[in-house]
Amino acid sequence: MPNTRDIRRRIKSVKNTAQITKAMQLVAASKMKKAQDQATSGRHYADLLNTVLNNLKELTEEDAHPLLETRAGDRELMVVVTTDKGLCGALNTNLMRKVTDQGGEQTSYVTVGAKGRQTLSRLKRDLVADFVVHDPVHFADVKPVGNFIMDRFLAGECNRVTVAFTNFVNTLSQEPLIETLLPINPIDLGRDREFLGVGQKEEDLPEKPEGPGEGGFLFEPSPEKVLDMAVPQYLNYEIYQMVLESRASEHSARMVAMKSATDNANDLVKDLTLEYNKVRQAAITNELLEISTAMKALE
């Protein structure tokens, strides 16, 4: 049975750990609110971009823009968006398991986040680029990622581009997803992506605007000219929104994980305190028995 000194040391150690996890929980909660607001505020704009690109696609020829081209082959470029730090539960583990299961022999990877880079390097996968995006996320910081994959696709080095990220559902739920980003096609543009309409019912989503022109839009000078400008903007903003979703998921998962760690530490302190009291009571009882035995021996 451990002595009281060892138990007191364990109690002190666990209390110090609880203070650290509590502080990390508060920091994560503060960052989580900002990240969630940033992610949710961009969903409406991204949804409108989906609607505009869908109308543009219907008004133009199939070969109006090279990013709309559908190619045959299995060469894939996957952008993996993970966290830079740990202590966020199974967030990165679940995403990387999905990435490794879906990635094939002809898949190359672009990482945003240290955890994804470390995992893919350890697995000796074809890692072609790594980008660093700091908090808070700015559009200018994510734009180089979009330009890089756009150049690779236009150069014919890959037949499709996918993005693996963690979709923010709510504070307690984050879902790993892999979405096809290129080539852009009517199915992808026309459907309501989960990461753009999370928590919204179909009837709550923005309606297509009504007005002059086919599909409620009037394009000047022409749909083709607008397409040349809108498609790269759409691509960059898609990636930006996915990074925002991943960052909101990261801070939410870390806050929940640190709260769970703090609660477990407090429970352990209670158990250790109870054990300490039992050991001390047993020691006092033994001392009383020894005193009583010694007094009887002197009689």
C-alpha positions as CSV (number, residue, x, y, z in Angstrom):
1,M,0.0,0.0,0.0
2,P,1.4,3.4,-0.9
3,N,2.3,5.8,1.9
4,T,0.8,9.2,2.4
5,R,3.8,11.0,1.1
6,D,3.5,9.3,-2.3
7,I,-0.2,10.0,-2.5
8,R,0.3,13.6,-1.7
9,R,2.9,13.9,-4.5
10,R,0.5,12.3,-6.9
11,I,-2.3,14.6,-5.9
12,K,-0.1,17.7,-6.4
13,S,1.0,16.4,-9.8
14,V,-2.5,15.8,-11.0
15,K,-3.7,19.2,-9.7
16,N,-0.9,20.9,-11.7
17,T,-1.9,18.9,-14.8
18,A,-5.5,20.0,-14.3
19,Q,-4.5,23.6,-14.1
20,I,-2.6,23.3,-17.4
21,T,-5.5,21.5,-19.2
22,K,-8.0,24.1,-17.8
23,A,-5.9,26.9,-19.2
24,M,-5.7,25.2,-22.5
25,Q,-9.4,24.7,-22.5
26,L,-10.1,28.4,-21.9
27,V,-7.7,29.4,-24.7
28,A,-9.2,26.9,-27.1
29,A,-12.7,28.1,-26.2
30,S,-11.7,31.7,-27.1
31,K,-10.2,30.7,-30.4
32,M,-13.1,28.3,-31.1
33,K,-15.7,31.1,-31.0
34,K,-13.7,33.2,-33.5
35,A,-13.0,30.3,-35.8
36,Q,-16.7,29.2,-35.8
37,D,-17.9,32.7,-36.6
38,Q,-15.4,33.0,-39.4
39,A,-16.4,29.6,-40.9
40,T,-20.1,30.1,-40.7
41,S,-20.0,33.6,-42.0
42,G,-18.4,32.5,-45.2
43,R,-20.9,29.7,-46.0
44,H,-23.5,32.0,-47.6
45,Y,-21.0,33.5,-50.0
46,A,-19.6,30.1,-50.9
47,D,-23.2,28.9,-51.6
48,L,-23.8,31.9,-53.8
49,L,-20.6,31.1,-55.7
50,N,-22.0,27.6,-56.3
51,T,-25.2,29.0,-57.7
52,V,-23.4,31.4,-60.0
53,L,-20.9,28.8,-61.3
54,N,-23.8,26.4,-61.9
55,N,-25.5,29.0,-64.1
56,L,-22.3,29.8,-65.9
57,K,-21.7,26.2,-66.7
58,E,-25.2,25.9,-68.2
59,L,-24.7,29.0,-70.4
60,T,-21.3,28.0,-71.8
61,E,-19.7,25.3,-73.9
62,E,-18.1,22.3,-72.2
63,D,-14.6,23.4,-73.2
64,A,-15.2,27.0,-72.2
65,H,-12.6,26.8,-69.5
66,P,-9.8,24.2,-68.9
67,L,-10.7,23.8,-65.2
68,L,-14.1,22.4,-66.4
69,E,-12.4,19.7,-68.4
70,T,-13.0,16.1,-67.4
71,R,-10.0,13.9,-68.0
72,A,-9.5,10.1,-68.0
73,G,-6.9,8.5,-65.7
74,D,-6.2,7.9,-62.1
75,R,-3.6,10.6,-61.4
76,E,-4.9,12.4,-58.4
77,L,-3.6,15.4,-56.4
78,M,-5.0,15.4,-52.8
79,V,-4.9,18.5,-50.6
80,V,-4.8,17.4,-47.0
81,V,-5.8,20.0,-44.4
82,T,-4.8,19.0,-40.8
83,T,-3.7,20.8,-37.7
84,D,-0.3,22.1,-36.7
85,K,-0.6,21.0,-33.1
86,G,-2.0,18.0,-31.3
87,L,-4.2,17.6,-28.1
88,C,-7.4,17.7,-30.2
89,G,-8.6,14.2,-29.7
90,A,-9.0,11.9,-32.7
91,L,-9.5,14.7,-35.2
92,N,-6.3,14.2,-37.2
93,T,-6.4,10.4,-36.8
94,N,-9.8,10.1,-38.3
95,L,-9.0,12.3,-41.2
96,M,-5.7,10.6,-42.0
97,R,-7.3,7.2,-41.8
98,K,-9.8,8.3,-44.5
99,V,-6.9,9.8,-46.6
100,T,-4.8,6.7,-46.5
101,D,-7.8,4.4,-47.3
102,Q,-8.8,6.5,-50.3
103,G,-5.4,7.4,-51.7
104,G,-4.0,5.2,-54.4
105,E,-0.6,4.5,-56.0
106,Q,-1.0,7.5,-58.4
107,T,-2.0,9.9,-55.7
108,S,0.2,12.9,-54.8
109,Y,-0.3,15.0,-51.8
110,V,-0.3,18.6,-50.8
111,T,-0.5,19.3,-47.1
112,V,-1.7,22.2,-45.1
113,G,-0.7,21.5,-41.4
114,A,2.2,19.8,-39.7
115,K,0.3,16.7,-38.6
116,G,-0.6,15.7,-42.2
117,R,2.9,16.3,-43.4
118,Q,4.4,14.2,-40.6
119,T,2.0,11.3,-41.2
120,L,2.4,11.2,-45.0
121,S,6.2,11.5,-44.6
122,R,6.3,8.6,-42.2
123,L,4.2,6.5,-44.6
124,K,6.5,7.5,-47.5
125,R,3.8,8.9,-49.6
126,D,4.4,11.3,-52.6
127,L,4.4,14.6,-50.9
128,V,4.9,17.4,-53.5
129,A,4.2,20.6,-51.4
130,D,3.5,21.8,-47.9
131,F,1.9,25.1,-46.9
132,V,1.7,26.8,-43.6
133,V,-1.5,28.8,-42.7
134,H,-1.5,30.6,-39.3
135,D,-4.4,31.7,-37.1
136,P,-6.5,33.7,-37.9
137,V,-6.9,32.4,-41.4
138,H,-6.7,35.0,-44.1
139,F,-7.7,34.5,-47.7
140,A,-4.3,35.8,-48.9
141,D,-2.6,33.0,-46.9
142,V,-4.7,30.3,-48.6
143,K,-4.5,31.6,-52.1
144,P,-1.0,30.2,-52.9
145,V,-2.5,26.7,-52.3
146,G,-5.2,27.3,-54.9
147,N,-2.6,28.7,-57.4
148,F,-0.4,25.7,-56.9
149,I,-3.0,23.1,-57.5
150,M,-4.4,25.2,-60.4
151,D,-1.0,25.2,-62.1
152,R,-0.6,21.5,-61.6
153,F,-4.0,20.7,-63.1
154,L,-3.6,23.1,-66.0
155,A,-0.1,21.6,-66.7
156,G,-1.7,18.1,-67.0
157,E,0.2,16.7,-64.1
158,C,-3.0,15.4,-62.5
159,N,-6.4,14.4,-63.7
160,R,-8.4,15.4,-60.7
161,V,-7.9,17.3,-57.4
162,T,-9.5,16.4,-54.2
163,V,-9.4,18.1,-50.8
164,A,-9.4,16.2,-47.4
165,F,-10.6,18.3,-44.5
166,T,-12.6,18.1,-41.3
167,N,-16.1,19.4,-41.7
168,F,-17.4,21.5,-38.8
169,V,-20.8,20.3,-37.8
170,N,-21.0,21.6,-34.2
171,T,-18.9,21.9,-31.1
172,L,-19.2,18.2,-30.3
173,S,-19.2,16.8,-33.8
174,Q,-16.6,17.1,-36.6
175,E,-16.7,15.0,-39.8
176,P,-13.8,14.0,-42.0
177,L,-14.6,14.6,-45.7
178,I,-12.9,14.3,-49.0
179,E,-14.4,16.5,-51.7
180,T,-13.6,16.6,-55.4
181,L,-12.4,20.1,-56.3
182,L,-11.2,19.8,-59.9
183,P,-12.4,19.3,-62.5
184,I,-15.5,21.4,-61.7
185,N,-18.6,19.8,-63.1
186,P,-22.3,20.5,-63.0
187,I,-23.0,17.9,-60.3
188,D,-20.4,19.4,-57.9
189,L,-21.5,22.9,-58.7
190,G,-25.2,22.3,-58.5
191,R,-25.5,20.3,-55.3
192,D,-25.4,21.8,-51.8
193,R,-22.1,20.7,-50.3
194,E,-22.3,19.6,-46.7
195,F,-19.7,22.0,-45.5
196,L,-21.6,24.9,-47.0
197,G,-25.0,24.1,-45.6
198,V,-24.3,22.4,-42.3
199,G,-27.2,22.7,-39.9
200,Q,-29.5,24.1,-42.6
201,K,-32.6,22.4,-44.0
202,E,-33.1,22.4,-47.7
203,E,-35.9,25.0,-47.4
204,D,-33.6,27.2,-45.3
205,L,-30.9,27.4,-48.0
206,P,-30.6,30.6,-50.1
207,E,-32.9,30.7,-53.1
208,K,-31.7,31.4,-56.6
209,P,-32.2,35.1,-57.4
210,E,-34.8,36.0,-59.9
211,G,-34.1,38.6,-62.6
212,P,-33.0,39.2,-66.2
213,G,-31.1,36.5,-68.0
214,E,-31.2,32.8,-68.0
215,G,-31.2,31.2,-64.5
216,G,-31.9,34.6,-62.9
217,F,-28.5,36.1,-63.9
218,L,-27.4,38.6,-66.5
219,F,-23.7,38.2,-67.4
220,E,-21.7,41.0,-69.0
221,P,-19.8,41.1,-71.2
222,S,-20.4,37.4,-71.7
223,P,-20.6,34.2,-69.7
224,E,-17.2,33.1,-71.1
225,K,-15.5,36.2,-69.9
226,V,-17.1,36.0,-66.5
227,L,-16.1,32.3,-66.3
228,D,-12.4,33.1,-66.8
229,M,-12.5,35.3,-63.7
230,A,-15.1,33.4,-61.6
231,V,-13.6,29.9,-61.8
232,P,-10.2,30.7,-60.2
233,Q,-12.0,32.8,-57.6
234,Y,-14.4,29.9,-56.9
235,L,-11.5,27.5,-56.6
236,N,-9.6,29.7,-54.2
237,Y,-12.6,30.4,-52.0
238,E,-13.5,26.7,-51.9
239,I,-10.1,25.9,-50.4
240,Y,-10.3,28.9,-48.1
241,Q,-13.7,27.7,-46.8
242,M,-12.4,24.2,-46.3
243,V,-9.5,25.5,-44.3
244,L,-11.9,27.6,-42.2
245,E,-14.0,24.5,-41.5
246,S,-10.9,22.6,-40.5
247,R,-9.7,25.3,-38.2
248,A,-13.1,25.6,-36.5
249,S,-13.2,21.8,-36.0
250,E,-9.6,21.9,-34.6
251,H,-10.4,24.5,-31.9
252,S,-13.7,22.8,-31.0
253,A,-12.1,19.4,-30.7
254,R,-9.3,20.7,-28.6
255,M,-11.7,22.5,-26.3
256,V,-13.7,19.4,-25.8
257,A,-10.6,17.3,-25.3
258,M,-9.1,19.6,-22.7
259,K,-12.4,19.8,-20.9
260,S,-12.5,16.0,-20.7
261,A,-8.9,15.9,-19.5
262,T,-9.6,18.5,-16.8
263,D,-12.7,16.6,-15.6
264,N,-10.8,13.3,-15.5
265,A,-8.0,15.0,-13.5
266,N,-10.4,16.4,-11.0
267,D,-12.0,12.9,-10.7
268,L,-8.6,11.4,-10.1
269,V,-7.8,14.0,-7.4
270,K,-11.0,13.0,-5.6
271,D,-10.1,9.3,-5.8
272,L,-6.6,10.0,-4.6
273,T,-7.8,12.2,-1.8
274,L,-10.2,9.4,-0.6
275,E,-7.3,6.9,-0.8
276,Y,-5.1,9.3,1.1
277,N,-7.7,9.7,3.9
278,K,-8.1,5.9,4.1
279,V,-4.3,5.4,4.4
280,R,-4.0,8.1,7.0
281,Q,-6.9,6.7,9.0
282,A,-5.3,3.3,8.9
283,A,-2.0,4.7,10.1
284,I,-3.7,6.5,12.9
285,T,-5.6,3.4,13.9
286,N,-2.4,1.3,13.9
287,E,-0.7,3.9,16.1
288,L,-3.6,3.9,18.6
289,L,-3.5,0.1,18.7
290,E,0.3,0.2,19.4
291,I,-0.2,2.7,22.2
292,S,-3.0,0.7,23.7
293,T,-1.0,-2.5,23.5
294,A,2.1,-0.8,25.1
295,M,0.0,0.6,28.0
296,K,-1.5,-2.9,28.7
297,A,1.9,-4.4,28.6
298,L,3.1,-1.9,31.3
299,E,0.2,-2.8,33.6
